[in-house]
Amino acid sequence: MTKTQLKEKAKAILNSHQLNTQLEGDDYIFIRSLIDGHPRAEQKIGGGIKTITVIQNPRNRNVKQFELTRFDGTRTDFSYIRCISGQLTQRRLFNAACRTTIEPQINEFRSQFSPQENNGTHVDHKDPSFNVLVTTFIVENDINVKKVKINGFGDGEWRKEFDSKSLAKKFYDFHKERAILQLIPAKENLSKPRV
């Protein structure tokens, strides 16, 4: 199977199960086999996987995800996409930490609009784009992204954050000064290329 076919099959399995349903049979075997491809498979598997369950994503109540329970009773979520695609690059992790850093600014911008105006929209960076802003920040501050420590890899942790609070503050201030935000339809935003 190609990566696209693997993703389609995993997504179909996820969507065919109700919340809090444990996978069984071929569905369990297929999803369990994907976990071995996760960049942190050894940490995810731990002392062995007892069950795999479909749960609600804690960040987005409209999204399902997989959670595994180990034989020792501990649990952790995992991304089937990450199992298939592999490790994020350090630059993508840096971008993710930047996005986490500016969440309060995004929420503040969104709060200026009515629920009707917010419905079906995303907050987007007008010119310059978010990626251009991050690249400019890296260049202007002479940052080697490979040396920046990013947190958020433990069980139940999904937010990537800078270990350095001073770096986070510096990017927060930089973004506040230079970003131009706008509301756009979610479909338009999701169709944009990502770094």
Buried (B, 14 or more C-beta within 10 A) or exposed (E): EEEEEBBEBBEEBBEEBEEEBBBEEEBBEBBBEBBEBBBBEEEBBBEEBBBBBBBBEEEEEEEBBBBBBBEEEEBBBBBBBBBBBEEBEBBBBBBBBBBBBBEEBBEEBBEEEEEEEBEEBBBBBEEBBBBEBBBEBBEEEEBEBEEBEBBBEEBEEBEBBBEBEEBBEBBBEBBEEEBEBEBBEEEEBEEEEEE
